[in-house]
Amino acid sequence: MTIGIKDVARVANVSPATVSRVLSGTVVDPAMRARVLEAVKSTGYRPNLSARRLRSRHSNTIGLIVADIRNPFFTAVSRAVEDAAYARGLRVILCNTDEDPAREAMYLRLMQEERVTGVILAPVRHTSSKTSDIHTGFPIVCIDRTAPCMTRDSVVLDNEAMAAALVAHLHERGHRRIAGLFGASSTSGAERRAGFERAASQAGVAVEALSVPHGPGEADSAVARVLSGAGGPPSALVTSNGMMMLSVLRALHERGLRVPEDIAVAGFDNEPWMALAGDGLTVIEQPVEEIGRTAMAMLSDKLDHPEAASRRVVLSGRLIVRGSSFMPGHSADFRISEKETVR
């Protein structure tokens, strides 16, 4: 036997309309609300969410579309978004594009079909113009990357300034030849490369910067290229994210190279294992929880004020100095330090 709203109303001794108001979150008398919820529990009623979505314009659900769920950065941001959504009584549909514009377009269509309230999106850099211009019918807040969301709300790291902070730190340590590996599939990778090259030029540091495609073996190939460069291997290597850092360390280990004795390394993202690798890895720590909370707050604001002008929130990171960035051949006597970088 199928239990419906009328059955719940009869048990609670209220009208079916009152049951609908309680289930939709509309404010009703607290005592009546408690009576309805108790009736829902005792009857075992389960609302037909599909039917409810068809009767209304949106659901109490948001979409979260990330570029690579294997990347701990996106895992952490997803957790922060989910926590903030839960506190607002919203559910989250999580999708992973794997840096594929076609999958991104498919998931945006899915969000339309699911009538979500809004979407938080980490866009693929080479998203087609058709996808970027699509009229979704719901607000989108971009995280980590901007394009194709230049006309949408976004929350990003000050990537150029943070890359420059890494170059300044390595220069202070005595490094004069630095290589950098940057993600080719995101605007954040491009911005970090730009900041890296600009800071190195200003400091008179010789650099080789490579944009590394997303995929297995790509980072290893990039490491092989910079180590065999015409000018000789660099004394330091910068990576633009934690996943790439792990691949680089594996490639260096396979070649019998030690960090920092043979080559120094530094990069972005402060994952738990990074403090335990050798004498620890020097990194830019991103404010992942703040990114998630801010994106959720901006999405809520956009729902309340849909005609408001788009905003771009730029956050700063923190430079955490550990043993991996010492100059090869120099003493490894150091003290780990943490300092706020200033934009």
C-alpha positions in Angstrom: 0.0 0.0 0.0 1.3 3.4 -1.0 1.3 6.1 1.7 0.5 9.6 0.5 0.1 13.1 1.8 -3.6 12.6 2.6 -2.7 9.6 4.9 -0.2 11.8 6.7 -2.7 14.6 7.0 -5.3 12.2 8.4 -2.9 10.9 11.1 -1.8 14.4 12.0 -5.3 15.8 11.9 -4.4 18.6 9.6 -5.1 19.4 6.0 -3.0 18.0 3.1 -1.9 21.6 2.3 -0.4 21.9 5.8 1.6 18.7 5.3 2.9 20.1 2.0 3.9 23.4 3.6 5.8 21.5 6.4 7.6 19.3 3.9 8.6 22.2 1.7 10.1 24.1 4.6 7.5 26.8 4.8 7.2 28.3 8.3 4.2 26.9 10.2 3.1 26.7 13.9 5.9 24.8 15.7 3.4 22.4 17.4 1.6 21.7 14.1 5.0 21.1 12.4 6.0 18.6 15.1 2.7 16.8 14.8 3.1 16.5 11.0 6.7 15.3 11.2 5.7 12.7 13.8 2.9 11.5 11.4 5.4 11.3 8.6 7.6 9.1 10.8 4.8 6.8 12.0 3.3 6.3 8.5 6.7 5.8 6.8 5.8 8.4 4.2 8.5 9.2 1.6 7.9 12.3 -0.5 8.0 11.9 -4.3 10.9 14.2 -5.1 10.6 13.9 -8.8 7.0 15.0 -8.7 7.8 17.8 -6.4 10.5 19.1 -8.8 8.0 19.0 -11.7 5.6 21.1 -9.7 8.2 23.7 -8.7 10.9 25.6 -10.6 13.8 24.3 -8.5 14.7 21.7 -5.8 16.5 22.2 -2.6 19.6 20.8 -4.3 22.8 22.4 -5.7 25.2 20.9 -8.1 29.0 20.8 -7.4 31.0 20.1 -10.6 34.8 19.7 -10.0 37.6 19.0 -12.4 39.3 16.0 -10.8 37.8 14.4 -7.6 41.1 12.5 -7.2 42.8 15.8 -6.5 42.8 16.3 -2.7 42.3 20.0 -3.3 38.9 19.4 -4.8 38.1 16.7 -2.2 38.7 19.3 0.5 36.7 22.0 -1.2 33.9 19.6 -1.9 33.7 18.8 1.8 33.6 22.5 2.7 30.8 23.2 0.2 28.8 20.2 1.4 29.1 21.3 5.0 28.0 24.8 4.1 25.1 23.5 2.0 24.0 21.1 4.8 23.8 24.0 7.2 21.4 25.7 4.8 19.2 22.6 4.4 20.5 21.9 0.8 21.6 18.7 -0.7 24.5 18.4 -3.1 25.0 16.5 -6.4 28.7 16.0 -7.0 30.0 15.5 -10.5 33.6 15.0 -11.8 34.6 16.3 -15.3 38.1 14.9 -15.4 39.1 18.1 -17.2 36.8 17.1 -20.1 34.7 20.0 -21.7 32.2 17.4 -23.1 31.6 15.9 -19.7 31.3 19.4 -18.2 28.6 20.3 -20.8 26.8 17.0 -20.0 26.7 17.6 -16.3 25.4 21.2 -16.8 22.6 19.7 -18.8 22.0 17.2 -16.0 21.7 20.1 -13.5 19.0 21.7 -15.7 17.1 18.4 -15.9 17.4 18.0 -12.1 16.1 21.6 -11.6 18.9 22.4 -9.2 18.8 25.6 -7.2 22.3 26.6 -8.4 25.8 25.2 -9.3 29.3 25.6 -7.9 31.7 24.9 -10.8 35.4 24.4 -11.3 35.4 25.0 -15.0 37.7 23.4 -17.6 40.0 25.9 -19.2 39.1 25.0 -22.8 35.3 24.8 -22.2 33.5 25.4 -25.5 31.9 28.8 -26.0 28.5 27.1 -26.3 28.8 25.7 -22.8 30.1 29.0 -21.3 27.2 30.9 -22.8 24.5 28.4 -22.0 21.4 29.9 -20.3 21.1 27.5 -17.4 18.2 29.0 -15.6 20.2 28.9 -12.3 23.1 30.9 -10.9 26.7 29.5 -11.2 29.6 30.4 -8.9 33.0 29.4 -10.2 35.8 28.2 -7.9 39.5 27.9 -8.4 39.3 28.9 -12.0 37.7 31.9 -13.8 37.1 31.1 -17.5 34.5 30.8 -18.9 33.0 32.4 -15.8 34.4 35.9 -16.3 30.8 37.2 -16.2 29.8 35.0 -13.2 30.6 35.1 -9.5 33.9 33.4 -8.7 36.2 32.6 -5.8 39.9 32.2 -6.7 43.3 32.2 -5.2 45.7 35.1 -6.0 47.6 32.7 -8.2 50.1 35.1 -9.7 51.1 36.6 -6.3 51.4 33.1 -4.7 53.7 31.9 -7.5 55.7 35.0 -7.2 56.1 34.3 -3.4 57.5 30.9 -4.2 60.0 32.4 -6.7 61.0 35.0 -4.1 61.6 32.3 -1.5 63.7 30.2 -3.7 65.7 33.2 -4.8 66.4 34.0 -1.2 67.6 30.5 -0.7 70.2 31.0 -3.5 68.5 29.3 -6.4 69.3 31.0 -9.7 68.0 28.3 -12.2 64.4 27.2 -11.6 62.0 25.1 -13.6 58.3 25.2 -13.2 55.6 22.7 -14.2 52.0 24.1 -14.5 48.7 22.5 -15.3 47.7 23.1 -18.9 44.0 22.4 -18.5 43.1 25.2 -16.0 43.3 29.0 -15.8 44.9 28.6 -12.3 47.8 26.8 -13.9 48.2 29.5 -16.5 48.0 32.3 -13.9 50.6 30.5 -11.7 52.9 30.2 -14.7 52.5 33.9 -15.5 53.3 34.9 -11.9 56.3 32.5 -11.9 57.8 33.9 -15.1 57.2 37.5 -14.2 58.8 37.2 -10.7 61.7 35.3 -12.1 62.3 37.9 -14.7 62.3 40.7 -12.1 64.7 38.8 -9.9 67.1 37.9 -12.8 66.5 34.1 -12.3 66.8 31.8 -15.3 63.6 29.7 -15.6 62.1 27.0 -17.8 58.3 26.9 -17.6 56.2 24.0 -19.0 52.5 23.6 -19.3 51.7 20.0 -18.5 48.6 18.3 -20.0 46.2 16.4 -17.7 46.9 12.7 -17.8 49.1 9.8 -16.7 52.8 10.0 -17.4 52.7 13.7 -18.5 54.5 15.0 -15.4 57.2 12.3 -15.7 57.8 13.4 -19.3 58.0 17.0 -18.2 60.6 16.2 -15.5 62.7 14.3 -18.0 62.6 17.4 -20.3 63.7 19.9 -17.7 66.5 17.6 -16.3 67.9 17.2 -19.8 67.7 20.8 -20.8 70.5 22.4 -22.8 71.5 24.7 -19.9 71.8 21.8 -17.5 69.3 20.7 -14.8 67.7 23.3 -12.5 68.6 23.6 -8.9 64.9 23.9 -8.0 61.6 22.7 -9.4 58.2 24.3 -8.8 54.9 22.4 -9.3 51.4 24.0 -9.6 49.4 21.5 -7.6 49.7 18.6 -5.1 48.9 15.9 -7.6 51.7 17.1 -9.9 54.1 17.3 -6.9 53.5 13.6 -6.1 54.2 12.6 -9.7 57.3 14.8 -9.7 58.7 13.2 -6.5 58.0 9.8 -7.9 59.9 10.7 -11.2 62.9 12.1 -9.2 63.0 9.0 -7.0 63.0 6.7 -10.0 66.0 8.7 -11.4 67.9 8.4 -8.1 67.7 12.1 -7.3 67.3 13.2 -3.7 65.3 16.2 -2.4 66.8 18.7 -1.6 70.4 17.3 -1.8 70.2 16.9 -5.6 67.3 19.2 -6.5 65.0 21.4 -4.4 61.2 21.3 -4.9 58.3 23.6 -3.9 54.7 23.9 -5.0 51.0 24.5 -4.3 48.7 22.7 -1.9 49.4 21.6 1.6 48.3 17.9 1.9 49.0 16.0 5.1 51.6 13.8 3.6 53.7 16.7 2.5 55.0 17.5 6.1 56.2 13.9 6.3 58.1 13.7 2.9 61.8 13.9 3.8 62.3 17.1 5.7 58.9 18.3 4.5 57.8 20.1 1.4 57.7 23.9 1.0 54.3 24.8 -0.3 51.6 27.4 -0.8 48.7 26.4 1.4 45.3 27.3 -0.2 42.4 28.3 2.1 40.2 25.4 0.9 37.6 25.8 3.6 37.2 29.5 3.0 36.9 28.8 -0.7 34.0 26.4 -0.1 32.2 28.6 2.5 32.6 31.7 0.3 31.3 30.0 -2.8 28.2 28.8 -0.9 27.6 32.2 0.6 27.9 33.9 -2.9 25.5 31.3 -4.3 23.0 32.1 -1.6 23.4 35.8 -2.2 22.8 35.3 -5.9 19.6 33.4 -5.2 18.4 36.3 -3.0 19.5 39.0 -5.5 19.6 37.5 -9.0 20.1 40.9 -10.7 23.2 41.9 -8.6 26.4 42.5 -10.4 28.9 39.5 -10.5 31.7 39.5 -8.0 35.2 38.1 -8.0 36.6 37.2 -4.6 40.4 36.8 -4.6 41.9 35.0 -1.6 45.5 34.8 -0.4 47.4 31.7 0.5 50.1 30.9 3.1 53.7 30.1 2.3 54.9 27.2 4.5 58.7 26.8 4.4 60.1 23.3 5.0 63.3 21.5 4.1 62.6 20.7 0.4 63.5 24.2 -0.8 67.1 24.3 0.4 69.9 24.9 -2.1 71.4 21.6 -3.1 74.8 21.2 -1.5 74.1 23.6 1.3 73.5 22.7 4.9 70.1 21.3 5.7 70.0 22.9 9.1 66.7 24.7 9.0 63.7 25.7 11.0 60.2 25.1 9.5 58.3 28.4 9.4 54.8 29.5 8.4 54.1 33.0 7.2 51.2 34.8 5.7 51.9 36.0 2.2 50.6 39.5 1.4 48.9 40.4 -1.8 
